[in-house]
Amino acid sequence: MPLNAVDVQLRPEPVSADPIHTPARATVERSQLTAFTRALEASTGQRFASHAALHDFSVREFPTFWQSVLRQSGLLVGGSADPVCTGESCEAATFFPNLSLNYAENLLALAGSGDAERPAITACRAGGERTRLTRGALRENVMALAGALTRLGLAPGDRVVAVTRNDAKAVTAALAVAATGAVLATAAPELGAETIIARFAPLAPRLLIAHLEAAPHDTGAPLAARVAAIAAALPSLELVVALDDGRPDAAMVVPLHRMEALARRGRSRQPALPHFAFNHPLFIMFSSGTTGRPKCIVHGAGGTLLEHVKEHRLHCDLRPGDKLFFHTSCAWMMWHWQLSALASGVEIVLYDGPIDTAATLWRIVAEERVTVFGTSPPYLRLCETAGYVPNAELDFGALRAALSTGSILYDQQFRWLRDCVKPMPVQSVSGGTDIIGCFLLGNPNLPVHAGECQSRSLGLDVQAAPAGDAEGSVGELICANPFPSRPLGLFDDPDGKRFHAAYFAARPGVWTHGDLVEFTPSGGARLHGRCDGVLNVRGIRVGPAEIYRILQGIPDIREALAVEQHAGQAEGERMVLLVALRPGAALDAALAARIRRDLAQHGSAAHVPDAIIQLDALPVTHSGKLSEAAAADAVSGRPLRNAAALRNPSCLDALRRHPALRPASAPLLAGQGVGQDLDLYLQALWQALLGYAPIDLDDDFFELGGHSLLAARMLAEIRRTTGRELPLATLLHAPTIRLLAAAIRDHAPAAASRLIELRGGDPSRPFFFVHSMAGSVLQMWALARALTCERMVYGIQARGLNAGEEPHGRVEDMAGEYLALIRAVQPRGPYALGGFSFGGLVAFEIAQRLRRMGETVSFLALLDTKVDKRFLPIGEWLRLQRTRALHHVAALRGLSAARRLAYLAERCAPRLGVRAGAAERDRSHAELPPALQRIRSGVIAATARYRPRRYPGKITFFRAMTGERVGFDPVSIWRKVARGGVAVHVIPGDHDSMIARPNAEVLAAALTRCLKDA
């Protein structure tokens, strides 16, 4: 494995055993989920002893489950509910092909004579103005406008686009369009005209609905002018409907009608609403577009409605009498999600205006007696960092639950809501525009654990691939079964190729969502960010979500983005942390030092950024989400892939010019010698390497985020300025400036031994540990410090680290030399041996030789050691080839013809003997010193040549919980060769992160127990 390759991001979060909220027994008894479960038990004859059992049934027998949801929902439908679903895969399935309905009719249905007078909408505007509509008034307005639009020629399937504020008129217009069978796509006024045109133009719409009046919080060009520009850019447009009395811009050339006038003309005739097929298109949603042209995602009426009804009633327990306020805009799918709550008799509260202070939304919650409030982590973070305590001034007696989505809701924000608002269930929900619903969300019957989504969405087989349902393992969120709210496809994608490439190419027939998720012992889930946001710096993979979680503990940081800088072949990759700070804070040495210390101590060395840059604002999309893609383009000097997708692209101008992004071309301390004070020189060197100050003389190199690559650069600089040649292992015993200075002052020649004492203990019963591909044992520092065994622990380093040595290229040669080193320390057995990754092969060969010499090997530990795939048992080899073939076929499906050829050429080159230059062949190791590169090449050659032979003893195998996406089971071959059997211990993390904190503590505890018994 690569030097210091620490995949720290795919690591489980510690889970608190104590929930932050537990529902009362009475709450569980009266929840709609309980009523649904009992009805399902009665109809199926089954008993569901837990929610896990209910969810298992809902995905295993999903046709029965969805038929029950439909039957108990009371939705107004026509036709037959049989069959429930045709097709077995998620990609090919179709739900309720013989059913018909009208989405708007179901949202406007009146349950009884008094239902018409119940409230439906309260629309709030900045400044305090309120508009209130009853269910009866909303129904009348929608029916009148729908009739008028039909008479104007709007037909089922026509595309309608809307640029609307979040108010009652926008809701009326949206439902009127749905009532006619036309298809609606929405945008918010804060989006720029170019961004909106990029989304709307491919749809060839017939009708544009828009607000025209200016608002005090508007920015940019006047709204009427932007609407005119949009209309001019849509040649298919036949009509504009203005929702207010705003004056149209002089450039408006399309005929314009006023909604109020149209509705007046339509009130006289209100025919019954027609039904359309269950899978008739309803909404077109747009992806963010930060990595290219936005996808136009088509959602069906029936699937959208049924999924929303299930989520609202069963997961959120929304019912008549509830008031739902979800802070959103018409450009976000949560606007459509809250709209559907009308079908459950819920009153929805809307807000159009800015967030002037931390109190803005909480005042609406209190004044309107909101029962369920939906918000986002950035708003909660704003409230927390502002020191705002809402319950100190506002009454939340009506509020019973809070929802949050849009990004990860961290543990601290759960606790802030409990302490500063009120104790209540907090639902972190996750899904997205792609499915217009949720994969993970709340549950009224289950406890709430800080940092977790409570449960998977019923009926959806949500897993963490490749880990499946394994607890404590992070994987990519997938849905393995069909579900009704899967989009119908992408607009203007007749053969479905783009739809397949977007969601099914990675795993045929299985929805792949792109989020990283971890399922916890409580049955909940933790989110770890996006798969495509994972950083890969010098072979180290780091998930930004874990960095953001740690930074939550630093009050001065308002927002942060961690991105990868590609600085060219010579410089390799760097991690850059961008921060926006609270008012009055500054990125001084003390704050930078705290950021690095916290990331190193609560994460690992790989979490520590190479550069920290303060910006006034970070790039966000028009839906308010931070854009890692845009920031990554800026720090790497690339043109933005889609500047129009950003709300504030100008914030990147200062970033591109920032001096911290310039590559270092001179020595770290050019022109500076050691001078009179070695301590001060080393302090300056460490501060230059680690990128912040001050560093104390007794600070620990590894605790500060140092790693083996930084160590190699540091010792090379020390050699250049002092002439002292120090081995890498020096830092294991001299990890502070004070101790390192003492080692340099000791003029005795530095020991060049390949046998390094990693930990003191009983020298008569040592444990010998062989290096990995890194060559040095420096990467084992976390494990060495965590071990608590009584034995002396030695690390064996590779030949080639010291000047004048040539690395070995065969496992047998390494074993012969290392065995001599071992016997010089311990002449007789029993012996205890181990090795990480490649080191396990060498330890295994040493054990073979000791056995042949008549010696006893009491303990042989292999830490996730693999063999070359050529030596796998035939069954495992065939399984691997099949898995790899399916992987490549899936990858090729989503590529153009030209890219397919490039993909095949790249993967066939090694088999054909084609070799690119060193930098092209392995750019992730371009920064390795030449000696380490030579050792690595020797290890690769040795691995390819070595076939393990029969071994008469026992092997103890420590396996990483998270395997490779396209890999094989290494235990199979060890079971075949070890006659004494193989004992397997599963360690959290993947191959690299299992030896990094905090997983190293788990590994060390397991090793300590085994060594005690050996």
N, C-alpha and C positions, 0 to 999 in steps of 0.2 A: 504494500500500500504506500501511497505517497508520504513523504516526510511531513509529519505533523498534520496528517489528514484527519481532522476531527469533525465528524458530521454531527455537530451538536444540536442542529435544529430538529432532527427527527428524534426527539427525546420526550418521554412522558413528563407531564407536569405533576408535581406533588399534589395530591388530592386530600383536602381536609375531610376527616371522618364526620365532622359535625356540620349539619346543614345550616344555612343561614336563615331558612324559613321552613317550617313544617306545617302543612295544612291541617286545620282542625278536623276532627272526625265528622262533625256536622257538615263542613264544607265538602268533604269527599262524598258523603251520603247524598247531598242534593245536587251534585255536579251533573251536567248533561252527559259527561263521559261515563259516569256510573250507570245512568239510566240506559245509555246505549249498550253498555256491556251486558247488562241484565237482559235486555231485549235480544241481543245477539246470542246469549246463552240459551234463551228460551227457544229461539228459532233453529238453532243448530244442535241442541242437546249437549253442547260442550260446556265445560266449566273452566273459567279463566281465573286461576288463583292469584295472578299478579299481572301488572301491566306488561311485563316482558312476555308473558304467555299470550296476552291479547295481541301484542304487536307481532309475535311469531305467527299466530293464526292469520293476521291481516295480510301478511306478505306471502305466506304459504298457500292460503286459500283466498287470494286477492279478489277473484270474481265474486265470491260469496260476500266478502267484506264490502266491496263497493256497491253491490246490490242492496245490502242492508243499509248503507249510508243513504243511498237514494230513497229507499222505502221510508226510512225514519225521518228524512229531511222535510217531507211534505212539499217538495218543489212541484211547481205546475209543469207537467210534461205530458206529451202525447206519444202515441205509438207503443212499441213493445220494448221492454228492458231486456229482452232475450235476443241474441246472446249479449252477455256483459262485455266480453272482449274477444276479438279475433286476433290471431297472431301471438306467438309465444315470446318473442324478444321485445325489449323496450323500443327498439328502433322501428319495428314493423307493426306493432300492436295498434289496434283501433278499438276504442271503447264505445259501447252502446250505439252501434251503427243503425239501429231501427228506432231510435228515440228522437223526439223533437221537442224544442222548447224555445222560449224567448227570454233572453237574459234580463232585459229591462222589466218585463212583466213580473218576474220573480222578485226583483228588488222592490217593486212598487205594489205588490199584492197587499190587500187589506184583510186582516184576519177576522174582523167583525165590525159591527156598526160603529163602535167607538174608536176603532183603529185609525180612522181618517184624521182624528184630532190629536193623535199622539205626535210628539216632535220627531222630525226626520233629520233636519240640518240646522246647526247653528254656525254661521259663518262670521268669523271675527276679523276685523281689519286693524292694522296699526292705528293707534289713536283712540281705540275703544268702540268703534262703530260695530253693531251687531245686526245680522240679518237672520231671521228665523223662519223656517218653513215646516209646516206639518206634513205628515205622510200624504194626506189628502191633497194639499196644495201642490206638493212636489209631483204627485201622480198627474194632476190636472195639467200642470205646466209641461211636463214631459210629453204627455199624449198630444197636447195641442201643437207643440213644436214638431213632433214626429209626423203628424198629419200634414203640416205645412211643408216639411222637407220632402215628403213623398209626392205631394202635388207639384213640387218644383222639379221632380224627375229623379230624385235620389232613389237608387234601386239597391236590392240586396247584393252584396259583394263589392259595391263601389267603395273606393277608399276616400276617407275623410280625414283631414289633418287639422290639428287645433293648436293654437298658441294662446294658452289661457292662464289666468291667475287662479289661485286655489280658493274659489268661492262657490256660492250656490248656483250661479249661472253656468259655471263650468260643469258642475254635476248634472244640471238639467240638460245641457247640450249633449254631454256624453251619453246619457241614458236615452235621449231622443234618437241619436245616431244608432245606438244598439237596437232600439225598438224597430227601426226600419230594416235591419239586417245588413246595414253598411258596416264597414270596418274602420275603426278609429285608431289614429296614431296621434299622440299628444307630445307637446313640448312646453317648456316654461318660458316666460318672457325674459328671464335673466340670461338665457342662451343667446349667443350672437346669431345674426342672420345667416352667416355662412355655415355655422354648425347646424342650424335648423334646416337649411336648404340641402345640405349633404344627407340629412336623414330623410327628408320628405321627397326629394326629387325622384328617387328610384320607384316610388309608389305610384306615380302618375295620378295624383288625387283629382277628384272632380270638385270637391268642396273644401274651403278653408274656413274654420271657425276661429275667431280671435277677439281678445280685448283690444281696445284702442286707446282708452284713456290713460294718461300718464299717472304715475304714483310717486309720492315723495321719495321712496326708496329705490326708484329705478336708476340704473346706471347706463352709460353708453348713449347711443342714438335714441331719439324718441321712439316709443313703442310703435306708434302709427307708421313712422317711416320704415321701421324694420319689417312690419307686416306687409307694407307695400312692396318692399324689396323681395320678400319671400314670394308674394303673389306673382311678381313679375318673372321670377325664376322658375315658375311652375307652369309650363305651357299647356298642360292638360286641364288647368283650373278653369271652371265655368262660373263659379259663384263664391262670394265671401259673405259670411254671416257675422256681423259685429254683435258682441254680447253686451255692449254698453253704448253710451251716447257719445263716445269719443269721436272727434272729427277725423275722417280719413285723410291720409296724406295725399297731396296733389298728384303724386306719382301712381296712385292706385288706379289701375285701368280695368280691373275685373269688376263686373256688376256687384254691388254691395247691398245687402238687406240687413235690417235690424231684427234681432231675435224677438224683441218685444212685439214688434209689428207682425211678424210672422206668426207668433203664438196667438195673438188676438184673432187673426184670420182663421186659425186652425181650431179655435175652441168650439165653434159651432158643430163641427163634425169630428168625432173621435171614434173611429171604428175599432173593433177588437184587434189586438196586436197579433200578427201572424207568427206561426211557429216556423223555426228553421231546424235543420239537422243538428244533432247534438254536437257534431264537429264542424259546424259552420264557423268561419273565422269571425272573431270579435274584436280583438286588439292586435295591433302591431307594435311591438316594443323594440327598443334599440340597445345594443351593447354600447359600452362607454366609448369605443373607438380609439382608445389610446394606443393601440398597436396596429391600427389600419382602419379601413373604411368600416363604419358601424354595421353590424349584422342587423338585418330587419327580421325580427323573430315574430312569427305569426302564431297567435294563441286562439284556441277554439272556445266557443261560448260555453258548451256543456262542461268541458274539462275544467275551465277556469272557475265556473260557478260551483261545481261539486267539490273541488279541492278547497275553495275558500269557505264554503259552508262547513266542511269537515274541520278545517283549522279554527274557524271562529267559534263553533259550538263545542267541539270535543276538546280541543287543545287550549283555547282561551276562555271557554265557558261564557261566551257572549250571548246575551238573551235580551228580550224586550225589557226596557227599563234601563239598560246600560247606556252610558255615554262614552263613545270611543273618540279620543283625540290623538291622532297620529301626526306628528309634525312632518310634513312632506311637501313636495311640489308636484305639479301635474306631469313633470318629466320623469318621476320615479315610480317604479312599479308598486310601491306601498300606497300610492294614491289610488290605484285601481283596487288594491287589496282592501283598503278601508271602504271603498265604494260598495263592494260586495257585502259588507256588514249590514247594509240595509235589508238584505234578504233574511236576516235573523232578527229583524225588528229593532235594530240598534239605532240610536241617534248618533250621527257623526258630527264632530266639531272640526271646523276648518279654520286655518289661520293664514292670512296673506299679509306679509310684512316682514321686516327684518328682526333679528335678535339684537335688540339694543343693549340689553344687559343680561346678566345671568338669570334674572328674575322673570324675563319676558314670558316664557312658556309656562312656568310654574304659576304665575298669576292667572293665566287662562284656566289652568287645571283647577285652581281653587275657586275662582269666581264662577265658573260654569259647572261646578260640582261634577267634574269628570270622574268616571269610575275606572276607566282603563286608559292609561297614557302611554303613547308610543313615541320614542325618541331615538337618539343615536349616541354612541360613545363620545364623539367630539363635544357634543353639548354638555354631557355629564362631566367630561373633563374640564370644560370651561367653568362650570359651576364650582367644581372642587378646587381648581387652582385659584379661583377668585375668592375663595374662602366663604362662599355663600352657603347659608343654612336656611333653606326654604321654610322648614317647620318652625323657625323662630318667629316668623311674621305672617304665615299663611295657614289656613285651615284645610287639611286634606281629609276631612271626615268621610267624604264620599269615595275617595280613591281606594281601590282594592287591589290593583295590579299595575305593574309597569312592564312595558315591552321595549326592547332595544335591538336595533339591527343596523346594517350598513358597514360595520367593521367589528372587530373583536371587542367584546365587553370584558374588561379585566376584573380580577378579583376585587381590587380596591373599589371599583365603581359599584359593585354589588353592595359592599359595606357602606359606601357613602349614601346610597339610596336608603338603606336601612336606618342609618344613624341620623341623616339630615332631612329625610322626607318622612318615612314611617316604616315600620316592619310590615312587609307585604311580599307576596311572590314577585320575583323579578324574572321575566322571561327573556333570555337571550335567544333570538331567532335568526336562522340563517337559511337562505335559499337563493333567490335572485330573480332578476329579469328573465333569465332563460326559461324558468319554469313558472313564472308569475306566482310563486308560492314558496313554501318552506320545506326543506329537507329535515331541519332540526328546529325544535321550538319548545314551547312550554307544555305543562301538564298539570291540571288543577288538583290531581290526586297524589302528586309526588312531592317530596321535599326539594328545596332549591339549594344547590351547592354553589358557592361563589366561584365564578369563572366558567361555569358550565351551562350549556343548553340542557334542559331537563330530559328531553327524550327525542327519539326519532319520530318523524311524521308517520302516523298510522297508514298502513297500506303501501308504504315505500320501503323497499329493502335497501336501506342506506348502510354502506359498509366503508371501511377504511382499507383500500387496496394498497398493497397486496396482503394486508394483515387480516382482512375479513372482519370478524367480530372480536378479535383478540383485544383484551383489555390492556391499556397502557402502551399501545403501539400506535405510532403515528403513520398514517397513510393517506392516499389520495381519495377524496370523497367520491364514491360511485353509487349508483342506484341500479341494482341487478335485476329488478323486475319491472314490468310495464306499469305506468301510472297515468291517470286521465289528463293531468295538466301538462304532460309533455307537449311541447309545442307541435303544431301541425307541420312545421318546417320553416324554412327561410323564404322570404319573398323573392320571387324571380330566381328560383332554384329548381327548375322543372325536373331535373333528374336526381335531385337530392344529394348531389355530390358534396356541395358545401356544407349542408346540414350534417352529413355523415362525418366529414372531416372535422367539424367543430365539436361534436359530442361523442362519436362512436368509433373513430379511427383507432384510438388507443386500445379499446377493448370491444370487439365486434359484438353488437347486440346489447351492450351494457352502457348506460349513461355515465360519462366521465365528466365530473363537474369542475375540476381544477383547484378545489380547496384542499388544504391539508387538515385532517381531523384526527382526533384521538378519542376513543371510547373509554370511559372510566368505570371502575368497579360499582359506582352508584347507579350505572345504567345511563348516565348522561354522556355528553360529548364536549370536548374542548376543541376550539378552532385554533389553527396555527398559521393562518394566512393563506396566500395563494401559492400553488405549486410553481407558477411561472415567476414568482417573486423571490424564489430561493437564490441566494447568492452562492457563487462558486469562485472563491479567491484562493489561488495557489493550491488547488485541489481540495480546499476546505469548503464544505457546504454548510451554510448557515441560514436559518429561517428568520427573516426580519421580524416576524411576530414575536419571537422570543426576546429579541432585543427591545422591542417596544414594551413588552410586559415588564421587563426589568426597569426601563426608564420611567415607568409609571410612578416609581418611588422617588423621583427627583422633582420636587414641586416647581422648580424654575423652568422646566421643559413643558411647553404647551403642546407641541406636535413634533414628530420626528419621522424621518425617512432614512432607511439604510439601503444604499444602492451600490452597485458594483461599477468601478471605473476601469475601463479597458484602455490602458495607457500605451499600448503597442507591445511588440514582442520583447523588446529589451526590458521594459519595466514590469511586464506581466499585469496582473490584476490587483486592484486595491479595493478595500471596503471604505466607503465614504459615508459618514453620518451627517445628515442635514438636520438642523434643529431650528425651530421657531420658539422663542422664549416668551415668557409672560412679561407684561410691561414692567420696566424697571430692572430686569435681569440682563446680565451680559455674560458672554462666553469668555470668562477670564480663566486664568490658570487653575484656580481652585475648582471651578465648575467642571472644566475639562478633566481635571484629575479625578473628580468624583465620578464622572461619567465612566471613565476607563476602569476605575477601581470597582464600581458596582457591576459593570459588565463582566469583568474578569472573575470577581468573587461569586456572583450569583449566576453567571453563565459559564464561561470558560475563556481561555486565551483567544479562541477563535471568534468570540463575540466582540472583541475589542477592535474598533475601527482604526484604519490607517490615518484617517484625517477626519476632523470634526469641523463643520462649517455652519456658522450662524447666518440665517436668512430672516428677513422681515416676514416673509410668508412662503409657504411651501405650495407646489403646484397641486391644484385640485381640479377634478372634472366638474362638469356642470351639475352633476348630481351630488356634489360635495365630497366626493371620495378623493383621498390623496392619491396622486398618480406616481407610482414608483417607476413606471415605464418612461414618463417624461423626464423625471429627474435623472434616470440612468442615461438617457440620451444626452442630456445637458452635460453631465460630469465627464462623459466620454467624448465630447466634442462632435457628436452626431447630430444631424438635422432632426428636428422633432418629427415623429412619424405622423402625427395628426394634431397640429397646434390648435385647430378649431375645436377639438374635444375638451380643451382646457378653459376654465373660467378666468384664469390669471396667468397666461403664458409669459407676460412681461417679467414675472418674478424670477424667471430662469436667466435673464440677461446678466444679472449680477453674479449668478452662480457660474456661468461660463467663463467669466473673467477672473474668478477668484484665484489668488496666487497659490492656495493650498492644492490646487489641481495640477499644477505644473510638475512635470517629472523632475526628480533629482538627478542631476548629471555629474555633480562633483562629489568628492568624499564627504562623509557626514560632517566632519569638523575640519573642512578644508583650511589649511594654513595654521591650524591650532595644534600645538604640541602638548605634551603632558604638562610641561611647566613644573613648578615647584610642588604643586599639590595634586597628587594622583587621585585623591578622593573627588576633588572638584572636577577633574578631567572626566572621570568615569560618570559622575553625576550629569555632566553636560552630554556625554555620549548616550547615556540611557534616556535622557530627556529628548534627544534628537531622534533616537530609534523609536521610542514609544509615543512620541508626539505630544507630550504635555509636561508641565512643570507646576509645582516643584515635586521632585522625587527625593524622599528621605534616604539617608545613608543606610538605614536598616530596613527599607522596603524590600519585599521579596520579588525577584524578577518574575517568577511564575504567577504569583498572586496579582501582579500588575498587568497580566495579559501577555507576558513574554512566552515565546515558543521556540522550537528548535531552529527555525529559519532565522529568526531575529538573533538567536544566540550565535549562529554561524556568522552573521554579518558583524555582530559586536566583536567576536574574537578575531575576525579578519582585520577589523579596524584597530584593535589593540595591538595586533602583530605589526601593522603598518607603522604605528606611532611609537611603540615601545620596543619592538623587536622580540617580545616574549611570545613564544608559541605555546598556547594553552589548549589542551584537548577539550572537546565539547562537554565531556562529563564533568569538567571543573565546576560548572554551574550547579550541579546536583549537590555539591558540598559547599559551594560559595555562592549562594543565590542572592546575596545582598551586595551593595556597593562596598561596604566596609570589609566584608569577607573576601570579595574578589580583589580588592586592593591589597589585602594581606597576601593573597596567593601570588599576585604579580610581584610584590616586594620580596617574596621568598625567591632568592636567586638560584635555588637548586633547580636542576633540570626538571621540567614537568614530566610526571609519569606518563608514559605512553602505553601503559598496559591496556590490553583489551578486556581485562577482568576488573569490573568496577564495583565497589561496594555501594549498593543501593540503600541498604538498611542494616543497622547494627543488630547483633543478636548472638545466639549461641554459635560459635564458629565450628563446633564439632558436628553440627547437623545443618549444613547450609542448604539453601535453595538456589539453584542456578537458572537464570532466565536469559534466553537467547534473543538477540535483536530481531526486529522485523526488517522490512525493505528499507526502512530509514537508515539502517546501519548503526546508528547511535541508540543508546537506551534512554536518551533524554526525554523522548516522548512518553516514557513510562513514569514520569515524576509523580503524577497524580495517584497512580496505583501504588507506587513505592511508599508514598506518604500515608496512604490509607491502610496499608497492611498492619496487622497487629500480632502477627505470629512471633514466636520466640526465636526463630531461626535467623541466622545471618542470611541476607539476601544479596546475591551477586548478579550483576548484569554483564553479559558477554557482548562486546561490540565487534563490528565487522573489521576485517582486514581491509586496509585502504584509507582509513581515517587519518592515519599518520603519514607524514611526508615520506616518499620513497617506497611506499607499499603498493603492490598491485592487488586489487580485490580478487577474491575467489569467484569462480564461475560454476562450481559444482557443489551440491549439498555434501557429498562425501568428503571433499577436501576441507570444507568448513568444519564438519564433524570431527575429522581427524585432528585438526589444530586445536579446536575448542576442548576436546576431550583431554588433551595434554594439559591445558590450562586448569581444567577441573581437577585432574588427578594430582596436580602439584599442590593444590589446596586441600583436597580430600582424597587421600590415597585409596581408601577402602569404602565400600558401601555400608549401609544402603544409601542410594542416591535419590535426590528429589530434583526433577528437571521440568522446565516449562519454556514456552515460547509463544509470542503473539504473532498471528498471521504467518508470514513466511518462517519466522523463528521456530514455529512448531514443527516444521519439517526437519530442521536441523536438530532440535531436541529429540525428535523421534529417532533419527538416525544415530545420535549419540547413545540413546537408550538401547537400540539394537546392538551396538558394538559392546556396550557394557554387559549386556546379557550374554553375548558370545564369549566374553572374557570370564564368565562365571560370577559376575557381580550381581547384586540385587538392586533393582530399581523399584523403590517403594512408592514413587509418585511421578506420574508423567502427565503434565497439564498442557493441553493444546487450546490456545485461545483463538477460536474462530479460524482455525487453520484449514486452508483449502488446498487441493491438489490440482494439477493441470487437468482440464476436462477430458483429455484423451485417456486418462487412466480411471475414469468412472466405471462402475458396473454397467453392463450393457443396458439394463432397464432404465437406470438413471440417465445415462447418456442419451437414449432415445427420447426420454421425456424432455430433456433439455433442448434437443434439436427441434422437437415439435413446438415447444414454447417459444424458442427464438424465431422459428419460421413464422408462427402466428404473429409475433411482435413485428417482424419486418413487413409482413403482408399488410397489417393494420397501418403501419407507418407509411407504406407506399400508397395506400388508397387516398390519402389526403394530399398527395403531391402532384404537381404538374408533370408533364412528360419530361421536360428538361431537368427538373429537380429529381425525378426518379432515377434518371441516368447518373446524375451526380451522386445520389445516395448509394446506388449499386457500385459505382466505381470506387467510392471511398471505402466501402466494406469489402470489396474484392481485392483491393490493392495488396494487403498483407499476404493473401493466399497466392497472388501472382508474383510475389517477390518485389513489388514496387515499394520503394521507401522514399518518403519526402525528407526534407531537411529536418535537422534536430528540432528546431523551433516549431515547425509545422507538425512534427510527429508528436510532440508532447509539450505543448506550450504551458501547461499548468505547472511544469517543473523547470521552467526557464530560469528561475531565480536561484535554483540550487547551486551551491558551490560545485566546481568540477569534480572534486573528490566524491561528493555524495551522488552526483550523477553517474560516476563510474561504478560505485557500489550498487546503485539501483539497477544499472544495466546487467551487472553480474548476477544479481538476485533474480531478475527476470529470466535470464538464461538458465540459472540453476533450477528454478521452479519448473520450467518446461522439460527438463531432463529427468527429473526425479520421480520414480515410481515407488511408492511405499511397498515393502515386502511384509510377509507374515510376521507378526510380533507376538511372542508368547505371553506377554503381560497384559495389564489393564490400562486403558486410556481414560483420563478424565477430560471431557470436552466442554469448554465454556462457549456457548453459542449466543450470538447476538439475536435479540428478540426480533428485530426488523431485518429481513433479508433483502437481497438485491431484487430489483423488479424483474429482471430476466436472469436468473441465476439457477444454481442447483444446490441440493442438500449435501453439504460436505460430510455429514455424519455417516452417510451410506457407505462410503469407501472405508472409513475408519472402523465401522462395525465388521466389515469384511476382513480386515487384516488383523484386528486385535482379538486374539483367542481368549484373552482374559476378560473381554467385554468392554463396553464403553458406557461410562456414566456421564449423563448430559446435564449441565446446569445452564439455564436460560438467563441471560443478563440483559437488562433494559438497554435500549439504543440499537444502533446498527453496528456494522463491522468496525468503524472508526470511533464512534462516540461511546462504545462500551468501555474504553479505557480513559475517557475524559470525565471530569466531574459533571453531574453527581453520580453517574453510573459507575465510576471507578470505585466508589465506596461500596456499592453492592457487589461488584466483582471481588474487591479486596476481602470482604466478609466471607464470601464463598471460598476463596482461596485459603484464607486463614483456617476455616473449619476443616478443609480437606488436608492441609498440611499438618494440622494437629492430630488427625487420625492416621496419617501415613506412617 
